[in-house]
Amino acid sequence: QAQLVESGGGSVESGGSLRLSCVVSGYGGTTPAMGWFRQAPGKEREGVAGVAKDGTPDYAESVKGRFTISQDNAKNILYLQMDSLKPEDTAMYYCLLDPLNVEAIKTNGGDRWFREILKHPSWYYWGRGTQVTVSS
């Protein structure tokens, strides 16, 4: 049973940066797709960034050019570098592991993958989240 633990959240001013980390343990399956999602109070969960099993990344339009997803496969850690943060980035951020590779990020893009994940969220592994708060 995979376990995902996020860290790195906090409170920053607009324009600031944070780096989120997600440590994965207990997963022994085939190479998964992984990603970051977020949920603000009163809003639905949304995809932020995903990385395909071959390492191809993609991003939600709202964060392109500001966020960077990366992974250290040797340490089983997924990162999200967030720069030029805005108040609208305030949310709980969740790490996700998709062992099904339910949608090919590389060929079909991250948006389709985000939508497929959110159709059946219980099919995947999620962390408990880390809070990011950006003040204006």
PyMOL commands that set and color helices and strands:
alter all, ss='L'
color gray80, all
select helices_A, chain A and resi 87-89+105-108+110-119+121-123
alter helices_A, ss='H'
color red, helices_A
select strands_A, chain A and resi 3-7+10-13+18-25+33-39+46-51+57-59+67-72+77-82+91-98+125-126+130-135
alter strands_A, ss='S'
color yellow, strands_A
deselect
rebuild
show_as cartoon
